[in-house]
């Protein structure tokens, strides 16, 4: 990832406010996935406020698995891995190349997870504002949220590298599980305040 200019360019384009994939596809998929998972009804402001507080929407039901909530995984799959033209399929080897954990398991890169997280954040704000699925989703609007998630993921990587690698590899594996099922191979806080870092798995 760090030396492949073509791959970096493909990822960089996703955070351009005018890139259709960033502006439309990610937003639309997150809007489809997040409300049902969080059980957002017409009177859901209190729920949304709790989710937006300390960005707790990145967690599933417990705080030791950051960025592994179903909306994150679903959106990653739909946007980046679903078909042969998806970036995750075109550059499959890069996910192996960035794996630095002892098991050498492929991992999703930080920018992908950060972009999906801001789409979920934007969806929650849109639901609170009763904006519908045609809400604006531009880089300028959510640059600070993107920077927050990039910084948080980097902080987890520095603070607990083994756990970070396992987390990113687990996300990749779950996304690939969706892909295998689909094609029929088989069935089947501003810092780390909320995060239960000790509870995260090492292996």
TORVOFI-963238 format. One record per atom (N, C-alpha, C, O, CB): x, y, z; residue in one letter. Coordinates in pm, whole numbers, padded with zeros to 5 digits, always signed. Glycine has a CB too. Layout:
XYZA...
//
This chain:
+00082-00120+00000X+00000+00000+00000X+00086+00125+00000X+00051+00224-00064X-00093+00000+00120X+00197+00122+00070X+00275+00243+00088X+00363+00274-00032X+00413+00386-00042X+00359+00231+00211X+00383+00180-00123X+00471+00203-00237X+00398+00190-00369X+00459+00215-00473X+00589+00108-00232X+00275+00151-00371X+00202+00131-00496X+00124+00258-00529X+00019+00285-00470X+00107+00009-00484X+00176+00336-00625X+00114+00464-00658X-00026+00448-00714X-00114+00529-00685X+00199+00538-00757X-00047+00343-00794X-00179+00322-00854X-00283+00293-00746X-00394+00344-00750X-00174+00207-00955X-00245+00211-00649X-00336+00176-00539X-00364+00298-00451X-00478+00324-00414X-00277+00062-00454X-00258+00372-00419X-00276+00491-00338X-00366+00592-00407X-00449+00657-00343X-00142+00553-00306X-00348+00606-00538X-00431+00699-00613X-00577+00658-00609X-00665+00742-00595X-00384+00708-00757X-00601+00528-00621X-00740+00479-00619X-00805+00508-00485X-00922+00546-00480X-00744+00328-00647X-00731+00489-00375X-00786+00519-00243X-00801+00669-00221X-00900+00714-00164X-00696+00459-00135X-00702+00746-00265X-00706+00890-00243X-00826+00954-00310X-00885+01048-00257X-00578+00954-00294X-00862+00903-00427X-00976+00959-00499X-01106+00946-00420X-01199+01023-00442X-00990+00891-00633X-01112+00851-00331X-01236+00827-00256X-01267+00939-00158X-01383+00956-00121X-01227+00696-00181X-01168+01015-00116X-01195+01122-00021X-01205+01257-00089X-01215+01360-00021X-01087+01126+00085X-01204+01259-00221X-01229+01382-00296X-01378+01410-00291X-01459+01320-00315X-01178+01370-00445X-01416+01532-00260X-01557+01565-00246X-01633+01544-00375X-01756+01531-00373X-01574+01708-00200X-01564+01541-00490X-01632+01525-00617X-01628+01383-00670X-01682+01356-00777X-01572+01617-00717X-01566+01292-00598X-01560+01153-00643X-01694+01087-00621X-01746+01085-00510X-01448+01075-00569X-01751+01032-00729X-01887+00978-00718X-01894+00862-00620X-01996+00845-00552X-01936+00933-00854X-01789+00780-00612X-01792+00667-00520X-01801+00715-00376X-01878+00661-00296X-01667+00579-00539X-01722+00817-00343X-01725+00871-00206X-01856+00942-00178X-01915+00926-00071X-01608+00968-00184X-01903+01021-00276X-02019+01106-00252X-02149+01029-00254X-02243+01062-00181X-02024+01215-00353X-02157+00927-00336X-02284+00858-00357X-02286+00717-00302X-02368+00686-00215X-02315+00854-00501X-02199+00630-00350X-02207+00489-00315X-02191+00464-00166X-02272+00394-00105X-02101+00412-00390X-02087+00522-00106X-02063+00497+00037X-02177+00553+00120X-02226+00488+00212X-01930+00560+00081X-02220+00674+00086X-02331+00736+00159X-02457+00652+00148X-02523+00626+00249X-02358+00877+00105X-02490+00609+00027X-02614+00533+00006X-02612+00399+00079X-02712+00359+00138X-02637+00509-00142X-02498+00331+00076X-02487+00201+00143X-02496+00218+00294X-02566+00143+00361X-02355+00131+00105X-02425+00318+00347X-02431+00343+00492X-02573+00378+00535X-02618+00336+00641X-02333+00456+00532X-02642+00455+00453X-02780+00494+00486X-02872+00373+00484X-02970+00368+00558X-02831+00601+00388X-02841+00277+00400X-02920+00154+00393X-02890+00062+00511X-02980-00004+00562X-02893+00082+00262X-02765+00058+00556X-02724-00040+00657X-02742+00008+00801X-02786-00069+00886X-02580-00076+00635X-02709+00134+00827X-02700+00180+00966X-02833+00193+01040X-02844+00146+01153X-02632+00310+00969X-02936+00256+00980X-03059+00279+01058X-03124+00152+01112X-03170+00149+01226X-03159+00352+00973X-03128+00047+01033X-03188-00078+01078X-03110-00141+01190X-03167-00190+01287X-03199-00175+00963X-02977-00139+01178X-02894-00200+01281X-02911-00128+01414X-02919-00191+01520X-02746-00197+01239X-02918+00006+01410X-02933+00085+01532X-03079+00104+01574X-03108+00170+01673X-02867+00220+01514X-03170+00045+01496X-03313+00051+01526X-03362+00195+01540X-03425+00232+01639X-03344-00027+01654X-03332+00274+01438X-03370+00415+01439X-03511+00431+01385X-03538+00400+01269X-03270+00499+01358X-03599+00480+01468X-03738+00504+01428X-03757+00654+01406X-03659+00728+01396X-03838+00450+01535X-03881+00699+01399X-03907+00841+01375X-03864+00928+01493X-03820+01041+01474X-04055+00863+01347X-03876+00876+01614X-03839+00951+01734X-03714+00889+01796X-03720+00821+01898X-03956+00954+01836X-03601+00914+01732X-03479+00844+01771X-03365+00940+01807X-03249+00899+01809X-03434+00752+01660X-03397+01066+01834X-03291+01164+01861X-03202+01123+01979X-03081+01141+01974X-03353+01299+01889X-03263+01068+02084X-03184+01030+02201X-03085+00918+02167X-02971+00919+02213X-03277+00985+02316X-03131+00823+02087X-03042+00713+02045X-02927+00768+01962X-02811+00732+01983X-03120+00606+01966X-02959+00854+01866X-02856+00911+01779X-02756+00993+01859X-02635+00985+01835X-02921+01000+01671X-02806+01070+01956X-02714+01149+02039X-02616+01059+02114X-02498+01091+02126X-02793+01235+02140X-02666+00945+02164X-02577+00851+02234X-02475+00790+02138X-02359+00770+02174X-02658+00739+02302X-02518+00761+02016X-02427+00702+01918X-02319+00801+01873X-02203+00764+01853X-02505+00651+01798X-02359+00927+01857X-02263+01028+01813X-02167+01068+01924X-02053+01105+01898X-02337+01150+01762X-02214+01059+02048X-02127+01092+02161X-02008+00996+02164X-02025+00875+02170X-02205+01086+02294X-01888+01053+02161X-01765+00973+02163X-01758+00874+02048X-01682+00778+02053X-01754+00897+02295X-01838+00898+01942X-01834+00814+01822X-01857+00667+01855X-01790+00579+01800X-01700+00830+01750X-01952+00640+01943X-01975+00502+01985X-02040+00418+01876X-02056+00297+01895X-02062+00500+02109X-02079+00477+01764X-02135+00400+01652X-02034+00308+01586X-02073+00223+01505X-02191+00495+01548X-01906+00322+01619X-01805+00233+01559X-01801+00097+01627X-01736+00005+01578X-01668+00297+01564X-01870+00084+01741X-01866-00041+01817X-01989-00127+01789X-02094-00075+01753X-01855-00011+01966X-01975-00259+01806X-02094-00344+01814X-02155-00331+01954X-02162-00220+02006X-02060-00494+01782X-02198-00438+02015X-02265-00429+02144X-02170-00415+02262X-02213-00380+02372X-02349-00551+02164X-02043-00441+02240X-01944-00428+02347X-01830-00339+02297X-01813-00320+02177X-01889-00569+02391X-01753-00285+02392X-01654-00184+02356X-01513-00240+02336X-01417-00163+02335X-01650-00080+02460X-01500-00371+02319X-01367-00427+02294X-01348-00465+02148X-01249-00529+02113X-01343-00548+02383X-01442-00428+02062X-01431-00460+01919X-01461-00335+01836X-01561-00331+01765X-01527-00575+01880X-01375-00234+01845X-01399-00112+01768X-01398-00138+01618X-01323-00223+01569X-01295-00006+01803X-01480-00063+01545X-01489-00069+01400X-01535-00206+01349X-01515-00238+01232X-01356-00035+01339X-01597-00285+01436X-01646-00416+01394X-01798-00428+01407X-01852-00538+01404X-01579-00524+01474X-01866-00313+01421X-02011-00315+01417X-02060-00352+01279X-01990-00329+01180X-02067-00180+01458X-02178-00410+01270X-02228-00459+01143X-02238-00353+01034X-02207-00384+00919X-02362-00520+01164X-02280-00228+01064X-02284-00127+00957X-02147-00101+00895X-02138-00076+00774X-02340+00002+01011X-02040-00105+00975X-01906-00085+00921X-01871-00198+00824X-01826-00174+00713X-01802-00077+01035X-01892-00321+00869X-01856-00437+00787X-01943-00444+00661X-01892-00468+00551X-01872-00567+00868X-02073-00422+00676X-02164-00426+00562X-02126-00322+00456X-02125-00351+00337X-02307-00404+00608X-02096-00200+00502X-02063-00094+00407X-01930-00120+00338X-01916-00096+00219X-02059+00042+00478X-01832-00169+00414X-01704-00207+00352X-01725-00308+00241X-01671-00294+00131X-01608-00263+00457X-01803-00409+00271X-01827-00514+00171X-01896-00458+00047X-01850-00479-00065X-01912-00626+00232X-02006-00387+00067X-02086-00338-00045X-02009-00243-00136X-02025-00247-00258X-02210-00269+00007X-01926-00159-00077X-01858-00056-00155X-01724-00103-00211X-01690-00072-00325X-01836+00066-00070X-01648-00177-00131X-01510-00206-00169X-01482-00349-00215X-01378-00375-00274X-01423-00176-00055X-01573-00444-00189X-01540-00584-00213X-01646-00664-00289X-01623-00781-00317X-01514-00651-00085X-01757-00606-00322X-01872-00684-00366X-01853-00753-00501X-01901-00864-00520X-01992-00597-00373X-01784-00689-00594X-01771-00749-00727X-01630-00731-00781X-01544-00673-00716X-01872-00687-00824X-01608-00783-00901X-01474-00785-00959X-01419-00646-00989X-01297-00629-00996X-01474-00866-01085X-01506-00547-01005X-01462-00411-01033X-01433-00331-00907X-01380-00220-00914X-01566-00339-01115X-01467-00387-00792X-01442-00317-00666X-01293-00307-00638X-01215-00393-00679X-01513-00389-00549X-01254-00201-00568X-01112-00181-00537X-01054-00299-00459X-00941-00340-00482X-01093-00051-00456X-01133-00352-00367X-01085-00465-00288X-01056-00588-00370X-00973-00670-00332X-01184-00498-00183X-01124-00602-00483X-01100-00714-00573X-00985-00684-00668X-00901-00771-00693X-01226-00748-00653X-00979-00563-00720X-00874-00527-00815X-00736-00526-00751X-00637-00557-00817X-00903-00391-00874X-00730-00492-00624X-00601-00480-00556X-00593-00579-00439X-00542-00544-00332X-00579-00336-00505X-00642-00699-00459X-00648-00798-00352X-00512-00825-00288X-00504-00843-00167X-00706-00928-00405X-00406-00827-00368X-00274-00859-00315X-00227-00754-00215X-00148-00784-00125X-00174-00872-00428X-00275-00631-00230X-00229-00524-00140X-00272-00548+00004X-00205-00504+00098X-00281-00390-00187X-00384-00618+00022X-00430-00646+00157X-00342-00750+00225X-00334-00755+00348X-00575-00693+00155X-00277-00831+00145X-00178-00926+00198X-00049-00852+00227X+00017-00877+00329X-00153-01042+00098X-00011-00759+00137X+00116-00688+00150X+00123-00603+00277X+00230-00589+00335X+00138-00600+00030X+00009-00546+00320X+00014-00458+00436X+00006-00535+00567X+00017-00476+00675X-00098-00358+00430X-00014-00665+00560X-00025-00745+00683X+00113-00758+00748X+00206-00811+00688X-00084-00885+00652X+00124-00709+00870X+00252-00715+00941X+00241-00796+01070X+00339-00807+01144X+00300-00574+00973X+00123-00854+01097X+00111-00933+01219X+00174-01070+01198X+00201-01111+01085X-00037-00948+01260X+00198-01141+01306X+00276-01263+01297X+00208-01372+01215X+00274-01461+01162X+00305-01315+01434X+00076-01365+01204X+00004-01465+01125X-00004-01426+00978X-00050-01505+00896X-00136-01483+01180X+00042-01304+00943X+00039-01256+00805X-00101-01262+00744X-00117-01295+00626X+00136-01336+00719X-00202-01232+00823X-00339-01230+00774X-00366-01099+00701X-00324-00994+00749X-00440-01249+00891X-00433-01103+00588X-00466-00978+00516X-00548-00885+00604X-00628-00930+00687X-00543-01009+00386X-00529-00755+00585X-00597-00655+00666X-00658-00548+00578X-00611-00523+00467X-00500-00593+00766X-00764-00483+00627X-00815-00366+00559X-00728-00247+00598X-00681-00242+00712X-00966-00341+00594X-00706-00152+00508X-00626-00034+00542X-00706+00069+00620X-00829+00073+00611X-00571+00029+00416X-00636+00149+00695X-00698+00251+00779X-00790+00345+00701X-00901+00371+00747X-00591+00330+00850X-00750+00398+00584X-00837+00494+00515X-00974+00437+00479X-01074+00509+00485X-00770+00542+00389X-00981+00310+00443X-01110+00250+00410X-01203+00251+00531X-01320+00287+00519X-01091+00106+00361X-01151+00211+00645X-01233+00206+00766X-01275+00346+00807X-01388+00367+00852X-01157+00137+00881X-01185+00443+00794X-01217+00581+00830X-01326+00639+00741X-01416+00707+00790X-01092+00667+00822X-01320+00613+00611X-01420+00666+00519X-01557+00608+00548X-01657+00680+00550X-01380+00636+00374X-01562+00479+00571X-01690+00415+00603X-01746+00470+00734X-01867+00490+00747X-01674+00262+00612X-01659+00495+00831X-01704+00546+00960X-01766+00685+00948X-01865+00714+01015X-01589+00550+01058X-01709+00771+00863X-01768+00903+00849X-01901+00895+00773X-01989+00979+00795X-01672+00999+00777X-01916+00797+00686X-02045+00780+00618X-02154+00741+00717X-02268+00788+00707X-02034+00673+00507X-02119+00657+00813X-02216+00620+00917X-02246+00740+01005X-02362+00763+01041X-02163+00502+01002X-02143+00816+01040X-02162+00939+01117X-02257+01033+01044X-02350+01087+01104X-02026+01008+01143X-02234+01053+00915X-02318+01143+00835X-02461+01092+00827X-02556+01171+00829X-02260+01157+00693X-02477+00960+00818X-02611+00902+00814X-02687+00932+00942X-02806+00966+00938X-02603+00749+00792X-02621+00920+01056X-02687+00947+01184X-02730+01094+01194X-02839+01123+01243X-02594+00912+01300X-02645+01183+01147X-02681+01325+01148X-02800+01350+01056X-02891+01426+01090X-02561+01412+01105X-02799+01286+00938X-02910+01303+00844X-03041+01252+00903X-03145+01315+00887X-02881+01229+00713X-03034+01137+00972X-03156+01083+01034X-03207+01177+01143X-03327+01197+01155X-03128+00943+01093X-03118+01233+01219X-03158+01326+01325X-03223+01451+01266X-03319+01504+01322X-03038+01364+01413X-03169+01498+01153X-03221+01619+01089X-03338+01592+00995X-03387+01682+00928X-03110+01688+01013X-03382+01464+00991X-03493+01424+00903X-03463+01461+00757X-03552+01506+00684X-03625+01490+00949X-03337+01442+00717X-03293+01487+00585X-03323+01386+00475X-03323+01424+00358X-03146+01515+00586X-03350+01261+00507X-03370+01161+00404X-03238+01116+00345X-03132+01157+00391X-03461+01214+00296X-03244+01031+00241X-03122+00974+00186X-03054+01062+00082X-02955+01021+00022X-03152+00840+00124X-03107+01183+00059X-03045+01274-00037X-02961+01381+00031X-02934+01486-00027X-03153+01340-00122X-02918+01355+00155X-02838+01453+00227X-02701+01471+00163X-02649+01382+00096X-02821+01412+00373X-02644+01589+00183X-02513+01619+00126X-02403+01544+00203X-02407+01533+00326X-02486+01771+00129X-02308+01494+00128X-02198+01418+00188X-02070+01454+00114X-02034+01389+00016X-02225+01263+00184X-02002+01557+00161X-01883+01607+00094X-01762+01602+00186X-01775+01595+00308X-01904+01749+00044X-01646+01604+00125X-01523+01600+00202X-01508+01719+00295X-01461+01705+00408X-01405+01593+00109X-01547+01835+00248X-01533+01955+00330X-01619+01947+00456X-01578+01991+00563X-01571+02079+00250X-01739+01891+00442X-01829+01881+00557X-01775+01792+00667X-01789+01824+00785X-01962+01830+00512X-01714+01681+00628X-01679+01578+00726X-01529+01555+00738X-01485+01450+00785X-01747+01449+00690X-01450+01652+00696X-01305+01638+00704X-01259+01615+00847X-01171+01532+00871X-01237+01761+00647X-01317+01688+00942X-01275+01673+01082X-01306+01533+01136X-01228+01478+01214X-01344+01779+01169X-01420+01476+01094X-01456+01342+01141X-01362+01239+01080X-01320+01145+01148X-01603+01309+01105X-01330+01257+00952X-01235+01167+00887X-01100+01172+00959X-01039+01069+00985X-01218+01204+00738X-01053+01294+00990X-00926+01310+01060X-00930+01244+01197X-00832+01183+01241X-00891+01459+01075X-01045+01256+01265X-01059+01192+01396X-01040+01041+01386X-00964+00983+01463X-01198+01223+01456X-01109+00977+01291X-01101+00832+01280X-00962+00787+01235X-00911+00685+01282X-01206+00780+01182X-00901+00861+01144X-00764+00828+01104X-00671+00833+01225X-00588+00744+01245X-00714+00925+00994X-00686+00938+01308X-00599+00954+01425X-00626+00846+01529X-00532+00794+01590X-00620+01092+01488X-00754+00811+01549X-00786+00708+01648X-00731+00573+01605X-00673+00500+01686X-00938+00699+01668X-00747+00539+01479X-00696+00411+01429X-00543+00406+01439X-00485+00304+01475X-00740+00388+01282X-00478+00517+01406X-00332+00523+01419X-00290+00510+01565X-00187+00450+01596X-00278+00654+01359X-00370+00568+01655X-00337+00559+01797X-00349+00416+01847X-00265+00371+01925X-00428+00651+01879X-00454+00344+01803X-00466+00203+01840X-00348+00124+01785X-00292+00038+01853X-00599+00143+01788X-00310+00155+01660X-00197+00085+01599X-00069+00105+01678X+00007+00010+01699X-00177+00131+01455X-00044+00229+01722X+00079+00258+01798X+00072+00201+01939X+00170+00147+01990X+00103+00409+01806X-00046+00212+02003X-00060+00173+02143X-00063+00022+02161X-00006-00031+02256X-00186+00233+02201X-00130-00047+02069X-00147-00192+02080X-00137-00254+01941X-00238-00298+01886X-00284-00228+02147X-00017-00259+01883X-00002-00303+01744X-00053-00443+01715X-00112-00466+01609X+00141-00296+01707X-00030-00537+01805X-00076-00674+01780X-00228-00679+01777X-00287-00743+01689X-00021-00771+01887X-00291-00612+01872X-00438-00608+01875X-00494-00533+01755X-00597-00570+01700X-00487-00543+02005X-00424-00427+01715X-00467-00352+01596X-00465-00441+01472X-00561-00443+01395X-00376-00230+01575X-00358-00514+01453X-00347-00601+01335X-00455-00709+01337X-00512-00742+01233X-00208-00665+01329X-00483-00763+01455X-00589-00864+01463X-00724-00803+01429X-00804-00863+01357X-00592-00927+01602X-00750-00684+01482X-00877-00616+01454X-00896-00595+01304X-01002-00626+01249X-00883-00482+01528X-00794-00540+01239X-00807-00511+01096X-00815-00639+01012X-00882-00642+00909X-00690-00425+01048X-00746-00743+01057X-00755-00872+00988X-00891-00937+01008X-00945-00999+00916X-00644-00965+01035X-00946-00925+01128X-01079-00980+01154X-01185-00911+01068X-01275-00975+01016X-01116-00965+01303X-01172-00779+01053X-01266-00706+00967X-01255-00756+00824X-01356-00781+00758X-01238-00553+00972X-01132-00771+00775X-01112-00821+00639X-01173-00960+00622X-01238-00988+00521X-00962-00824+00605X-01150-01045+00720X-01201-01182+00712X-01354-01185+00711X-01414-01263+00637X-01148-01265+00830X-01415-01100+00793X-01561-01098+00795X-01618-01048+00662X-01717-01101+00613X-01612-01011+00909X-01555-00947+00606X-01597-00896+00475X-01584-01005+00369X-01673-01022+00286X-01515-00771+00436X-01473-01077+00372X-01453-01184+00275X-01553-01297+00296X-01590-01365+00200X-01310-01239+00284X-01598-01317+00419X-01701-01416+00445X-01829-01381+00374X-01896-01469+00320X-01727-01429+00593X-01867-01253+00373X-01984-01208+00298X-01967-01239+00151X-02060-01285+00084X-02008-01058+00318X-01847-01214+00100X-01822-01232-00043X-01832-01378-00082X-01888-01412-00186X-01684-01177-00080X-01778-01466+00003X-01784-01609-00028X-01929-01658-00024X-01970-01737-00109X-01697-01690+00072X-02005-01611+00074X-02146-01650+00082X-02222-01604-00041X-02305-01677-00094X-02211-01593+00207X-02191-01481-00087X-02263-01425-00201X-02238-01503-00328X-02330-01524-00408X-02223-01280-00222X-02113-01548-00349X-02084-01621-00473X-02103-01771-00456X-02081-01846-00550X-01941-01592-00519X-02144-01815-00337X-02185-01953-00319X-02074-02053-00297X-02092-02171-00325X-02261-01995-00433X-01960-02008-00246X-01852-02102-00219X-01888-02193-00103X-01864-02313-00107X-01720-02029-00190X-01947-02135+00001X-01999-02216+00111X-02102-02133+00186X-02113-02013+00161X-01885-02263+00206X-02178-02193+00275X-02280-02122+00352X-02227-02080+00490X-02124-02111+00549X-02405-02210+00367X-02297-02027+00514X-02267-01998+00653X-02342-01878+00732X-02315-01855+00850X-02127-01972+00655X-01423+00789+02203X-01403+00930+02260X-01291+01010+02201X-01222+00949+02119X-01378+00922+02407X-01267+01106+02221X-01164+01171+02141X-01034+01091+02151X-00946+01105+02065X-01142+01317+02186X-01019+01011+02252X-00908+00918+02249X-00962+00777+02271X-01059+00739+02205X-00800+00955+02356X-00904+00701+02361X-00945+00562+02378X-01036+00543+02499X-01039+00436+02559X-00822+00474+02392X-01110+00647+02536X-01186+00643+02660X-01289+00531+02662X-01300+00460+02762X-01255+00774+02681X-01363+00514+02554X-01464+00408+02552X-01405+00270+02525X-01462+00169+02564X-01568+00438+02446X-01292+00268+02461X-01236+00143+02412X-01181+00056+02524X-01101+00102+02606X-01127+00170+02313X-01226-00069+02528X-01173-00166+02623X-01050-00232+02559X-01058-00344+02510X-01281-00273+02662X-00938-00160+02561X-00818-00207+02492X-00768-00337+02550X-00723-00425+02477X-00710-00102+02499X-00775-00351+02683X-00729-00476+02745X-00815-00595+02704X-00768-00708+02697X-00729-00462+02898X-00943-00566+02676X-01034-00675+02639X-01020-00719+02495X-01070-00826+02460X-01174-00633+02663X-00953-00641+02411X-00935-00680+02272X-00845-00803+02261X-00754-00822+02341X-00877-00565+02190X-00874-00885+02161X-00797-01008+02142X-00660-00978+02087X-00642-00886+02007X-00871-01104+02050X-00560-01058+02130X-00426-01050+02074X-00409-01146+01959X-00333-01118+01866X-00323-01079+02181X-00476-01259+01963X-00458-01362+01861X-00591-01418+01820X-00597-01506+01735X-00367-01475+01912X
//
